[in-house]
Amino acid sequence: MHVFLYGITGILSLIPIILLQIFLSKKESKIPGLILPTINFLFSLLYLLQAMTFLVGLVAFLLANIPTIIFLLIYLTHRRKK
């Protein structure tokens, strides 16, 4: 039961972040839509630098960049609509 609640809480906490990315991507300037992907990418570099081995760092880096890719896809989707 706790795992289910943690999953629901995690998904619900992502909704405002995704809505923020959509809002920033719709701005007339290109820069606001790139803020969240840039922040997420910089945090993923921390995972890479803190890893004990290269393989662990690479896996952590790739997994940490999944949200970066999602944010960039949202950005590109909304920029192409203009």
N, CA, C and O atoms as a GROMACS GRO file, in nm:
protein
  328
    1MET      N    1   0.082  -0.120   0.000
    1MET     CA    2   0.000   0.000   0.000
    1MET      C    3   0.086   0.126   0.000
    1MET      O    4   0.054   0.224  -0.067
    2HIS      N    5   0.197   0.123   0.076
    2HIS     CA    6   0.285   0.240   0.083
    2HIS      C    7   0.350   0.267  -0.052
    2HIS      O    8   0.367   0.383  -0.091
    3VAL      N    9   0.387   0.162  -0.123
    3VAL     CA   10   0.449   0.179  -0.254
    3VAL      C   11   0.352   0.248  -0.349
    3VAL      O   12   0.392   0.335  -0.426
    4PHE      N   13   0.227   0.210  -0.344
    4PHE     CA   14   0.125   0.271  -0.428
    4PHE      C   15   0.111   0.420  -0.397
    4PHE      O   16   0.103   0.503  -0.488
    5LEU      N   17   0.107   0.452  -0.268
    5LEU     CA   18   0.092   0.592  -0.229
    5LEU      C   19   0.214   0.674  -0.268
    5LEU      O   20   0.202   0.789  -0.310
    6TYR      N   21   0.334   0.615  -0.255
    6TYR     CA   22   0.456   0.684  -0.297
    6TYR      C   23   0.454   0.708  -0.448
    6TYR      O   24   0.497   0.813  -0.495
    7GLY      N   25   0.405   0.610  -0.523
    7GLY     CA   26   0.397   0.625  -0.668
    7GLY      C   27   0.301   0.735  -0.708
    7GLY      O   28   0.332   0.817  -0.794
    8ILE      N   29   0.185   0.736  -0.646
    8ILE     CA   30   0.085   0.840  -0.674
    8ILE      C   31   0.139   0.977  -0.636
    8ILE      O   32   0.122   1.074  -0.711
    9THR      N   33   0.204   0.986  -0.520
    9THR     CA   34   0.260   1.114  -0.475
    9THR      C   35   0.368   1.160  -0.571
    9THR      O   36   0.376   1.279  -0.603
   10GLY      N   37   0.452   1.069  -0.618
   10GLY     CA   38   0.556   1.104  -0.714
   10GLY      C   39   0.500   1.156  -0.845
   10GLY      O   40   0.549   1.255  -0.899
   11ILE      N   41   0.398   1.089  -0.895
   11ILE     CA   42   0.337   1.131  -1.021
   11ILE      C   43   0.268   1.266  -1.004
   11ILE      O   44   0.279   1.353  -1.091
   12LEU      N   45   0.198   1.284  -0.894
   12LEU     CA   46   0.130   1.411  -0.870
   12LEU      C   47   0.227   1.527  -0.851
   12LEU      O   48   0.195   1.641  -0.883
   13SER      N   49   0.346   1.498  -0.798
   13SER     CA   50   0.445   1.604  -0.782
   13SER      C   51   0.510   1.642  -0.914
   13SER      O   52   0.565   1.752  -0.926
   14LEU      N   53   0.504   1.555  -1.014
   14LEU     CA   54   0.561   1.588  -1.145
   14LEU      C   55   0.469   1.675  -1.230
   14LEU      O   56   0.515   1.747  -1.318
   15ILE      N   57   0.340   1.670  -1.203
   15ILE     CA   58   0.244   1.745  -1.285
   15ILE      C   59   0.271   1.895  -1.282
   15ILE      O   60   0.273   1.957  -1.388
   16PRO      N   61   0.293   1.959  -1.164
   16PRO     CA   62   0.322   2.103  -1.167
   16PRO      C   63   0.451   2.137  -1.240
   16PRO      O   64   0.460   2.242  -1.304
   17ILE      N   65   0.551   2.050  -1.232
   17ILE     CA   66   0.678   2.076  -1.301
   17ILE      C   67   0.658   2.069  -1.452
   17ILE      O   68   0.713   2.151  -1.526
   18ILE      N   69   0.582   1.972  -1.498
   18ILE     CA   70   0.554   1.960  -1.642
   18ILE      C   71   0.471   2.078  -1.690
   18ILE      O   72   0.495   2.132  -1.798
   19LEU      N   73   0.373   2.120  -1.610
   19LEU     CA   74   0.293   2.237  -1.647
   19LEU      C   75   0.378   2.364  -1.650
   19LEU      O   76   0.357   2.451  -1.734
   20LEU      N   77   0.474   2.374  -1.559
   20LEU     CA   78   0.566   2.488  -1.560
   20LEU      C   79   0.650   2.487  -1.688
   20LEU      O   80   0.672   2.592  -1.748
   21GLN      N   81   0.698   2.370  -1.729
   21GLN     CA   82   0.776   2.360  -1.851
   21GLN      C   83   0.692   2.400  -1.973
   21GLN      O   84   0.741   2.469  -2.062
   22ILE      N   85   0.568   2.358  -1.977
   22ILE     CA   86   0.480   2.396  -2.087
   22ILE      C   87   0.459   2.547  -2.089
   22ILE      O   88   0.464   2.610  -2.194
   23PHE      N   89   0.436   2.605  -1.971
   23PHE     CA   90   0.417   2.749  -1.960
   23PHE      C   91   0.542   2.824  -2.008
   23PHE      O   92   0.531   2.920  -2.084
   24LEU      N   93   0.659   2.781  -1.964
   24LEU     CA   94   0.783   2.848  -2.003
   24LEU      C   95   0.813   2.830  -2.151
   24LEU      O   96   0.868   2.920  -2.214
   25SER      N   97   0.777   2.716  -2.206
   25SER     CA   98   0.802   2.690  -2.348
   25SER      C   99   0.715   2.774  -2.439
   25SER      O  100   0.752   2.803  -2.552
   26LYS      N  101   0.599   2.814  -2.390
   26LYS     CA  102   0.507   2.894  -2.470
   26LYS      C  103   0.542   3.043  -2.469
   26LYS      O  104   0.482   3.121  -2.543
   27LYS      N  105   0.638   3.082  -2.387
   27LYS     CA  106   0.678   3.222  -2.384
   27LYS      C  107   0.736   3.263  -2.519
   27LYS      O  108   0.786   3.178  -2.593
   28GLU      N  109   0.728   3.391  -2.551
   28GLU     CA  110   0.777   3.438  -2.680
   28GLU      C  111   0.928   3.423  -2.692
   28GLU      O  112   0.979   3.387  -2.798
   29SER      N  113   1.000   3.449  -2.583
   29SER     CA  114   1.145   3.432  -2.584
   29SER      C  115   1.179   3.283  -2.575
   29SER      O  116   1.107   3.205  -2.513
   30LYS      N  117   1.289   3.244  -2.637
   30LYS     CA  118   1.329   3.104  -2.636
   30LYS      C  119   1.393   3.061  -2.505
   30LYS      O  120   1.389   2.943  -2.469
   31ILE      N  121   1.451   3.154  -2.433
   31ILE     CA  122   1.532   3.120  -2.315
   31ILE      C  123   1.453   3.061  -2.199
   31ILE      O  124   1.500   2.965  -2.139
   32PRO      N  125   1.336   3.112  -2.162
   32PRO     CA  126   1.266   3.055  -2.046
   32PRO      C  127   1.236   2.906  -2.060
   32PRO      O  128   1.239   2.833  -1.960
   33GLY      N  129   1.208   2.859  -2.180
   33GLY     CA  130   1.178   2.718  -2.200
   33GLY      C  131   1.298   2.626  -2.185
   33GLY      O  132   1.284   2.505  -2.173
   34LEU      N  133   1.417   2.685  -2.184
   34LEU     CA  134   1.540   2.606  -2.169
   34LEU      C  135   1.593   2.604  -2.026
   34LEU      O  136   1.694   2.540  -1.998
   35ILE      N  137   1.525   2.673  -1.936
   35ILE     CA  138   1.573   2.681  -1.797
   35ILE      C  139   1.569   2.545  -1.728
   35ILE      O  140   1.670   2.501  -1.674
   36LEU      N  141   1.454   2.479  -1.728
   36LEU     CA  142   1.443   2.349  -1.660
   36LEU      C  143   1.531   2.241  -1.722
   36LEU      O  144   1.593   2.166  -1.647
   37PRO      N  145   1.540   2.230  -1.855
   37PRO     CA  146   1.632   2.130  -1.909
   37PRO      C  147   1.778   2.157  -1.871
   37PRO      O  148   1.855   2.064  -1.845
   38THR      N  149   1.816   2.284  -1.867
   38THR     CA  150   1.954   2.318  -1.831
   38THR      C  151   1.982   2.284  -1.685
   38THR      O  152   2.086   2.226  -1.654
   39ILE      N  153   1.891   2.319  -1.597
   39ILE     CA  154   1.909   2.287  -1.454
   39ILE      C  155   1.919   2.136  -1.435
   39ILE      O  156   2.005   2.087  -1.362
   40ASN      N  157   1.831   2.062  -1.501
   40ASN     CA  158   1.832   1.917  -1.487
   40ASN      C  159   1.962   1.858  -1.542
   40ASN      O  160   2.016   1.764  -1.484
   41PHE      N  161   2.011   1.910  -1.654
   41PHE     CA  162   2.136   1.862  -1.711
   41PHE      C  163   2.253   1.888  -1.617
   41PHE      O  164   2.340   1.802  -1.601
   42LEU      N  165   2.256   2.006  -1.556
   42LEU     CA  166   2.365   2.037  -1.463
   42LEU      C  167   2.364   1.945  -1.341
   42LEU      O  168   2.469   1.903  -1.293
   43PHE      N  169   2.245   1.912  -1.291
   43PHE     CA  170   2.236   1.817  -1.180
   43PHE      C  171   2.280   1.677  -1.223
   43PHE      O  172   2.339   1.604  -1.144
   44SER      N  173   2.252   1.640  -1.348
   44SER     CA  174   2.296   1.509  -1.395
   44SER      C  175   2.448   1.503  -1.405
   44SER      O  176   2.507   1.396  -1.388
   45LEU      N  177   2.512   1.615  -1.431
   45LEU     CA  178   2.659   1.616  -1.432
   45LEU      C  179   2.714   1.589  -1.291
   45LEU      O  180   2.821   1.530  -1.277
   46LEU      N  181   2.641   1.632  -1.190
   46LEU     CA  182   2.685   1.603  -1.053
   46LEU      C  183   2.685   1.453  -1.027
   46LEU      O  184   2.776   1.402  -0.961
   47TYR      N  185   2.584   1.382  -1.077
   47TYR     CA  186   2.582   1.237  -1.063
   47TYR      C  187   2.703   1.174  -1.129
   47TYR      O  188   2.763   1.081  -1.076
   48LEU      N  189   2.738   1.226  -1.246
   48LEU     CA  190   2.852   1.173  -1.319
   48LEU      C  191   2.982   1.197  -1.243
   48LEU      O  192   3.068   1.109  -1.238
   49LEU      N  193   2.996   1.312  -1.184
   49LEU     CA  194   3.119   1.347  -1.114
   49LEU      C  195   3.132   1.279  -0.978
   49LEU      O  196   3.243   1.260  -0.929
   50GLN      N  197   3.021   1.241  -0.916
   50GLN     CA  198   3.025   1.181  -0.784
   50GLN      C  199   3.038   1.029  -0.787
   50GLN      O  200   3.054   0.966  -0.682
   51ALA      N  201   3.030   0.970  -0.904
   51ALA     CA  202   3.030   0.824  -0.913
   51ALA      C  203   3.169   0.768  -0.882
   51ALA      O  204   3.271   0.831  -0.909
   52MET      N  205   3.169   0.649  -0.824
   52MET     CA  206   3.295   0.582  -0.790
   52MET      C  207   3.362   0.520  -0.913
   52MET      O  208   3.484   0.519  -0.923
   53THR      N  209   3.281   0.469  -1.004
   53THR     CA  210   3.337   0.411  -1.126
   53THR      C  211   3.272   0.477  -1.247
   53THR      O  212   3.166   0.538  -1.236
   54PHE      N  213   3.338   0.465  -1.360
   54PHE     CA  214   3.288   0.529  -1.480
   54PHE      C  215   3.154   0.470  -1.522
   54PHE      O  216   3.064   0.543  -1.563
   55LEU      N  217   3.141   0.338  -1.512
   55LEU     CA  218   3.016   0.274  -1.556
   55LEU      C  219   2.898   0.318  -1.470
   55LEU      O  220   2.791   0.347  -1.523
   56VAL      N  221   2.917   0.323  -1.340
   56VAL     CA  222   2.809   0.369  -1.252
   56VAL      C  223   2.775   0.514  -1.282
   56VAL      O  224   2.658   0.552  -1.284
   57GLY      N  225   2.876   0.596  -1.305
   57GLY     CA  226   2.853   0.736  -1.338
   57GLY      C  227   2.780   0.753  -1.469
   57GLY      O  228   2.692   0.837  -1.481
   58LEU      N  229   2.816   0.672  -1.567
   58LEU     CA  230   2.750   0.680  -1.697
   58LEU      C  231   2.604   0.640  -1.688
   58LEU      O  232   2.518   0.706  -1.746
   59VAL      N  233   2.576   0.533  -1.616
   59VAL     CA  234   2.437   0.489  -1.599
   59VAL      C  235   2.356   0.595  -1.523
   59VAL      O  236   2.244   0.627  -1.562
   60ALA      N  237   2.414   0.650  -1.417
   60ALA     CA  238   2.344   0.754  -1.340
   60ALA      C  239   2.322   0.878  -1.427
   60ALA      O  240   2.216   0.940  -1.420
   61PHE      N  241   2.421   0.913  -1.507
   61PHE     CA  242   2.409   1.028  -1.596
   61PHE      C  243   2.297   1.008  -1.697
   61PHE      O  244   2.217   1.098  -1.720
   62LEU      N  245   2.291   0.890  -1.757
   62LEU     CA  246   2.188   0.862  -1.856
   62LEU      C  247   2.048   0.861  -1.793
   62LEU      O  248   1.954   0.915  -1.851
   63LEU      N  249   2.035   0.799  -1.677
   63LEU     CA  250   1.905   0.795  -1.610
   63LEU      C  251   1.861   0.934  -1.564
   63LEU      O  252   1.743   0.967  -1.569
   64ALA      N  253   1.957   1.013  -1.518
   64ALA     CA  254   1.922   1.147  -1.470
   64ALA      C  255   1.884   1.240  -1.584
   64ALA      O  256   1.821   1.344  -1.562
   65ASN      N  257   1.921   1.205  -1.707
   65ASN     CA  258   1.888   1.289  -1.821
   65ASN      C  259   1.756   1.253  -1.887
   65ASN      O  260   1.719   1.316  -1.986
   66ILE      N  261   1.686   1.154  -1.837
   66ILE     CA  262   1.553   1.123  -1.891
   66ILE      C  263   1.459   1.243  -1.876
   66ILE      O  264   1.391   1.278  -1.973
   67PRO      N  265   1.453   1.307  -1.759
   67PRO     CA  266   1.369   1.428  -1.750
   67PRO      C  267   1.417   1.541  -1.842
   67PRO      O  268   1.336   1.618  -1.892
   68THR      N  269   1.548   1.552  -1.863
   68THR     CA  270   1.601   1.653  -1.954
   68THR      C  271   1.546   1.632  -2.094
   68THR      O  272   1.505   1.727  -2.161
   69ILE      N  273   1.545   1.508  -2.138
   69ILE     CA  274   1.493   1.476  -2.272
   69ILE      C  275   1.344   1.507  -2.279
   69ILE      O  276   1.296   1.561  -2.378
   70ILE      N  277   1.271   1.473  -2.174
   70ILE     CA  278   1.126   1.501  -2.172
   70ILE      C  279   1.101   1.652  -2.176
   70ILE      O  280   1.014   1.698  -2.250
   71PHE      N  281   1.178   1.728  -2.098
   71PHE     CA  282   1.163   1.874  -2.099
   71PHE      C  283   1.196   1.931  -2.236
   71PHE      O  284   1.127   2.022  -2.284
   72LEU      N  285   1.300   1.880  -2.301
   72LEU     CA  286   1.336   1.929  -2.434
   72LEU      C  287   1.231   1.892  -2.538
   72LEU      O  288   1.204   1.971  -2.629
   73LEU      N  289   1.171   1.775  -2.525
   73LEU     CA  290   1.063   1.737  -2.617
   73LEU      C  291   0.942   1.829  -2.600
   73LEU      O  292   0.881   1.869  -2.699
   74ILE      N  293   0.909   1.861  -2.476
   74ILE     CA  294   0.799   1.956  -2.451
   74ILE      C  295   0.834   2.092  -2.512
   74ILE      O  296   0.750   2.155  -2.577
   75TYR      N  297   0.956   2.135  -2.491
   75TYR     CA  298   1.002   2.264  -2.544
   75TYR      C  299   0.992   2.267  -2.696
   75TYR      O  300   0.936   2.360  -2.754
   76LEU      N  301   1.047   2.164  -2.761
   76LEU     CA  302   1.047   2.160  -2.907
   76LEU      C  303   0.906   2.150  -2.964
   76LEU      O  304   0.876   2.211  -3.067
   77THR      N  305   0.821   2.075  -2.897
   77THR     CA  306   0.683   2.061  -2.942
   77THR      C  307   0.611   2.196  -2.940
   77THR      O  308   0.540   2.230  -3.035
   78HIS      N  309   0.628   2.271  -2.833
   78HIS     CA  310   0.557   2.398  -2.822
   78HIS      C  311   0.623   2.508  -2.903
   78HIS      O  312   0.555   2.603  -2.942
   79ARG      N  313   0.752   2.500  -2.929
   79ARG     CA  314   0.819   2.600  -3.012
   79ARG      C  315   0.780   2.583  -3.158
   79ARG      O  316   0.771   2.681  -3.231
   80ARG      N  317   0.758   2.460  -3.202
   80ARG     CA  318   0.722   2.435  -3.341
   80ARG      C  319   0.579   2.480  -3.371
   80ARG      O  320   0.546   2.508  -3.487
   81LYS      N  321   0.495   2.488  -3.269
   81LYS     CA  322   0.356   2.530  -3.288
   81LYS      C  323   0.346   2.678  -3.320
   81LYS      O  324   0.244   2.723  -3.373
   82LYS      N  325   0.449   2.754  -3.289
   82LYS     CA  326   0.443   2.900  -3.310
   82LYS      C  327   0.477   2.937  -3.452
   82LYS      O  328   0.477   3.055  -3.487
   0.00000   0.00000   0.00000
